Every structure is written in C-alpha cells, then in structure tokens.
C-alpha cells in the first residue's frame, strides 16, 4: 500500500511465494492511521484475491460509523459470497463512545467465528454481562446519537484541516475516522517534527513511523479533544511560523 494509490492493496507487488504462504489478509477502512477510505470495488478485489489464493480476509471496521458528508463505509459482506472467505470486526468504542469497555462484534464466515469463539473461551470468561447488554441495546438503537457524534468529529476535522492547509502542512481531507494524517514539513523526520511540536508548542501528536517504516514523513493527529482545545492548538501552531517549511 502507498499514498499514491490511496492506501489500497497493490496485489501486483506480491511475489508468488508470498501469495502461496499467506493465509490471512487484514484490511482496515476507514483506516487508522492513514484515514484512507474505499468503495466496494476494493473489497470485491480483496475477496476475489482471497479465493484465488486460498486465504481469509479480515476486515476491521472500527471507524465505519465515524464518516463525514455523504460517505458511507462499505461492508465486505456486501460482496457476493464474501462469507466464504471473510469475517468483519466492528467496535463500539468509537461509534458509541464505549472506549475502555472493550466491546465489539464479529460477523461473517461461521466456521471462523466458531473457531474464534473456542479460542476466546479458553482465554477469558467473556465480557462483563451488563456491558454486553449495553452494547446490544446500542446496536438496536436508531443510531441517531452516532450521527450526532460523527458530526462533532467532522466539525473538528474541518477546523483543523483548514488551519493546517493555511500553514502549508499537506493533509488530505478525510472522509472518516477521528484522525488527520499529515505530511511533515520539508527537512523534518516524523520524530523530529513530533519533538518540535511537543517541545516548542506543547502539542502531542503521534509520529507516522510508529505505525511502521511506511509511515515515515507523516504524523497522526487525533480529533478526540474539544473545539476549544483545537483552537488553542491552532494558535500555538501559528506561533511556530511553519509557512516557510512547507512539505514536499
């Protein structure tokens, strides 16, 4: 995957040996940390590739309900016969503000889910029952609160995106997640720019290379604070005078 191709799988780069040995493909859209989003054709290609190469597809949709404007994140189960080769994980942490309760769900291939259930039954004795019931009620709701929460994240995103653009920091406007994936200014590494923001402005971000070598040259910025806090972040960014250090 790379930024030029929108962080979608590039199957042509895989060797015959890699395809033969691989047993599982792990996808994550809307993506943390890159904020990449996709259309259904990306999932269709993934299921087709998995069938051709005898592997399982695991689709992580932790941010599927935190989307902006008219974008709707597709489910891999919309692909015909996807259950033959796919499972999909969902999380209530982001969509229903149940972070820390460690509750989620899995749908898809029944044999894989049964195996996962057997594994989990030997690891723990399941989540605290009231949390399970709260999660069930949340999933049976009309999702109106979910839409309200997504709108809050969208306002925060628009505010910070515009400020970064004015400062010359390159960032693609995301269609989902609670993050911005920003290119660091020219001459900085991810760590060096992260240190600069922390030491000179008291701003905490995550260096892109914390997610692997391909994240070098980027930082991940969280939208998990209030707009008032973001206004203070923007004020401090302007004090750094970053306009002369535009990203390449």
C-alpha positions in Angstrom: 0.0 0.0 0.0 1.1 3.6 -0.6 -0.2 7.1 -0.5 -0.1 7.5 -4.3 -2.6 4.6 -4.7 -4.9 5.7 -1.8 -3.6 3.1 0.6 -5.4 0.2 -1.2 -3.7 -3.2 -1.7 -1.4 -3.4 -4.7 -1.5 -7.2 -5.4 0.9 -7.0 -8.3 3.7 -6.2 -5.8 3.3 -9.6 -4.1 5.5 -12.5 -5.2 4.3 -15.9 -5.9 5.9 -17.2 -2.7 4.2 -14.5 -0.6 0.8 -15.4 -2.1 1.4 -19.1 -1.5 2.5 -18.7 2.1 -0.1 -16.0 3.1 -3.1 -17.3 5.0 -4.8 -14.1 6.0 -5.3 -10.6 4.6 -6.1 -7.9 7.2 -7.9 -4.7 5.9 -8.8 -1.6 7.9 -11.1 1.0 6.3 -11.7 3.8 7.3 -8.1 3.4 8.1 -6.1 4.2 11.3 -3.7 5.9 10.9 -3.9 6.9 7.2 -7.7 7.9 7.3 -8.0 6.1 3.8 -11.5 5.2 2.7 -12.6 2.9 -0.1 -15.5 2.0 -2.3 -17.0 -1.5 -2.6 -14.8 -2.5 -5.5 -11.7 -2.6 -3.2 -13.4 -5.2 -1.1 -14.6 -7.1 -4.2 -11.0 -7.3 -5.3 -9.9 -8.5 -1.9 -12.5 -11.3 -1.7 -11.6 -12.3 -5.3 -7.9 -12.4 -4.5 -8.5 -14.4 -1.3 -10.5 -17.0 -3.2 -7.8 -17.3 -5.9 -5.1 -17.7 -3.3 -6.9 -19.7 -0.6 -6.8 -17.2 2.2 -9.1 -15.5 4.7 -9.9 -11.8 4.7 -10.4 -10.0 8.0 -12.0 -6.5 7.6 -11.5 -4.2 10.6 -14.3 -1.6 10.6 -13.7 0.2 13.9 -14.5 3.5 12.3 -17.2 2.5 9.9 -19.8 4.8 11.5 -17.5 7.8 12.0 -17.8 9.1 8.5 -18.3 12.6 7.0 -20.6 14.3 4.5 -22.4 11.7 2.4 -19.7 9.0 2.6 -20.8 5.6 3.8 -18.2 2.9 4.5 -19.0 -0.3 2.7 -19.1 -3.7 4.4 -17.2 -6.6 3.0 -20.4 -8.7 3.4 -21.9 -6.6 0.6 -19.7 -8.5 -1.8 -21.5 -11.6 -3.2 -20.4 -14.8 -1.4 -18.0 -12.9 0.9 -18.9 -15.2 3.8 -17.0 -18.0 2.0 -13.7 -16.1 2.7 -14.3 -13.2 5.1 -15.2 -12.0 8.6 -15.7 -8.4 9.7 -15.0 -6.9 13.1 -16.9 -3.9 14.5 -16.2 -1.9 17.6 -18.4 0.2 19.9 -15.5 2.2 21.2 -15.6 5.0 18.6 -19.2 4.9 17.3 -20.9 4.6 20.7 -18.3 6.2 23.0 -17.7 2.9 24.8 -13.9 3.2 24.7 -12.4 1.3 27.6 -15.3 -1.1 27.8 -13.5 -3.3 25.2 -16.6 -4.5 23.5 -17.0 -5.3 19.8 -18.5 -7.9 17.5 -17.7 -10.1 14.5 -19.8 -11.2 11.6 -19.1 -13.4 8.5 -17.9 -16.9 8.0 -19.5 -19.2 10.6 -16.6 -21.7 10.8 -14.0 -18.9 11.5 -16.3 -17.4 14.1 -16.8 -20.7 15.8 -13.0 -21.2 16.0 -12.6 -17.7 17.4 -15.3 -18.4 20.0 -13.5 -21.6 21.0 -10.2 -19.7 21.3 -11.7 -16.9 23.3 -13.5 -19.3 25.7 -10.0 -20.5 26.7 -8.6 -17.0 27.2 -11.3 -15.4 29.3 -14.8 -15.8 30.6 -16.3 -13.2 28.3 -17.0 -9.5 28.8 -18.9 -8.3 31.9 -22.6 -9.0 31.2 -24.0 -5.5 31.8 -21.5 -4.2 29.2 -22.7 -6.9 26.7 -26.3 -5.8 27.3 -25.5 -2.2 26.9 -23.7 -2.9 23.6 -26.7 -4.9 22.4 -29.1 -2.0 23.2 -26.7 0.4 21.4 -26.7 -1.8 18.3 -30.5 -2.0 18.3 -30.9 1.8 18.6 -31.8 4.2 15.8 -28.1 5.4 15.6 -29.2 9.0 15.9 -26.6 9.6 18.5 -24.0 8.0 16.3 -24.7 10.5 13.6 -24.5 13.4 16.1 -21.1 12.2 17.3 -19.8 11.9 13.7 -21.0 15.4 13.0 -18.9 16.6 16.0 -15.8 14.9 14.7 -16.5 16.4 11.2 -16.6 19.9 12.6 -13.3 19.3 14.4 -11.8 17.9 11.3 -12.8 20.8 9.1 -11.4 23.3 11.6 -8.0 21.6 11.9 -7.8 20.7 8.3 -8.3 24.3 7.3 -5.7 25.5 9.8 -3.1 23.0 8.6 -3.8 24.0 5.0 -3.2 27.7 5.8 0.1 26.8 7.5 1.3 24.9 4.4 1.1 21.4 6.0 -0.1 19.0 3.4 -3.0 16.8 4.5 -5.8 15.1 2.6 -9.2 15.8 3.9 -10.5 12.5 5.4 -14.0 11.1 4.8 -13.9 9.2 8.1 -12.1 8.3 11.4 -11.1 10.6 14.2 -7.6 11.4 12.8 -5.7 13.6 10.3 -2.7 12.1 8.5 -0.4 15.0 7.8 2.8 15.2 5.9 5.6 16.7 7.9 7.3 19.8 6.6 10.4 19.5 4.4 13.7 18.7 6.2 11.9 17.0 9.1 11.6 13.4 10.0 8.4 12.2 11.7 10.2 12.0 15.1 11.9 15.4 14.6 8.7 17.2 13.8 6.8 15.4 16.6 9.5 16.5 19.1 9.3 20.1 17.7 5.6 20.3 18.3 5.9 18.8 21.8 9.0 20.8 23.0 8.2 24.2 21.4 4.4 24.2 21.4 3.2 21.6 23.9 1.3 19.8 21.2 1.2 16.0 21.3 0.9 14.0 18.1 2.0 10.5 17.0 4.9 10.1 14.6 3.9 8.2 11.5 6.8 5.8 11.7 5.3 4.5 15.0 3.0 2.5 12.7 5.8 1.1 10.6 8.5 2.3 8.2 6.0 3.4 5.5 4.6 6.0 7.9 7.9 7.9 7.9 7.3 11.5 6.8 3.8 11.7 8.4 2.2 12.5 11.8 -1.2 11.4 13.0 -3.3 14.0 14.7 -6.2 13.0 16.9 -9.6 14.8 16.8 -10.5 13.5 20.3 -10.4 16.8 22.0 -12.9 19.7 22.1 -13.0 22.5 19.6 -11.8 24.9 22.3 -8.7 22.7 22.7 -8.2 22.6 18.9 -8.4 26.4 18.8 -5.5 26.5 21.3 -3.6 24.0 19.2 -4.1 26.2 16.1 -3.0 29.3 18.0 0.2 27.5 19.1 0.9 26.2 15.6 0.7 29.8 14.2 3.3 30.8 16.7 5.8 28.3 15.3 5.7 30.1 11.9 5.6 26.9 9.8 4.7 28.6 6.5 8.3 28.7 5.4 8.8 24.9 5.9 6.2 23.5 3.5 6.1 19.8 2.9 7.5 18.3 -0.3 
